[in-house]
Amino acid sequence: MIIEKMQYNEFGKFIKNKRLLTGTTLNKFAIENDIEPAILSRIENLKQDIKIGVLVKIANGFNTTPSKLLSEFEKY
């Protein structure tokens, strides 16, 4: 499953901003959450769609659920 591209085309930027607010580097966040750093980089730079499995890992990295993370993004 891939998040709808039109509705969530800025989601990668949201993830990047949220990660930067925590003061965590891309490599550290990716490694701590079992995500390939190159994949996270492409997602944050809007060069790759996000798959549900990666969304779950990212949400876990922010100590939240995918649905809460998406809800936060929609308010962003």
C-alpha positions in Angstrom: 0.0 0.0 0.0 1.3 3.4 -0.9 -0.1 6.6 0.6 -2.2 8.5 -1.9 0.3 10.7 -3.7 -1.9 13.7 -4.4 -3.2 14.1 -0.8 0.1 13.4 0.9 2.7 14.8 -1.6 4.2 17.0 1.2 4.3 14.3 3.8 8.0 13.7 3.4 8.7 17.4 4.2 6.5 17.0 7.3 8.5 14.0 8.4 11.8 15.8 7.9 10.7 18.9 9.8 9.4 16.8 12.7 12.6 14.8 12.8 14.7 18.0 12.8 12.6 19.4 15.7 13.8 16.4 17.7 17.4 17.2 16.9 17.9 13.7 15.4 20.0 13.2 12.3 18.6 11.4 9.3 21.0 8.5 9.7 20.4 8.1 13.5 16.6 8.2 13.1 16.7 5.7 10.2 19.1 3.3 11.9 17.2 3.4 15.3 13.9 2.7 13.5 15.2 -0.1 11.1 14.8 2.1 8.0 17.4 2.3 5.2 18.9 5.9 5.4 18.7 6.2 1.6 15.0 5.3 1.7 14.2 7.9 4.4 16.2 10.5 2.5 14.3 9.9 -0.7 11.0 10.1 1.3 11.9 13.3 3.0 13.0 14.8 -0.3 9.8 13.8 -2.0 11.6 11.4 -4.4 9.9 8.2 -3.2 6.5 7.3 -2.1 6.1 5.9 1.4 5.0 2.4 2.0 2.8 1.4 4.9 5.6 -0.7 6.6 7.9 2.3 6.5 5.1 4.6 7.8 4.7 2.3 10.8 8.4 2.5 11.5 8.5 6.3 11.2 5.5 6.6 13.5 7.1 4.4 16.0 10.2 6.5 15.8 8.0 9.5 16.9 6.4 7.4 19.6 3.0 7.6 17.9 0.7 5.5 15.7 0.5 5.9 11.9 -3.0 7.2 12.2 -2.0 9.9 14.8 1.0 10.9 12.7 -1.2 11.3 9.6 -3.8 13.2 11.6 -1.0 15.6 12.8 0.2 16.0 9.2 -3.3 16.9 8.0 -3.4 19.7 10.6 0.1 20.8 9.7 
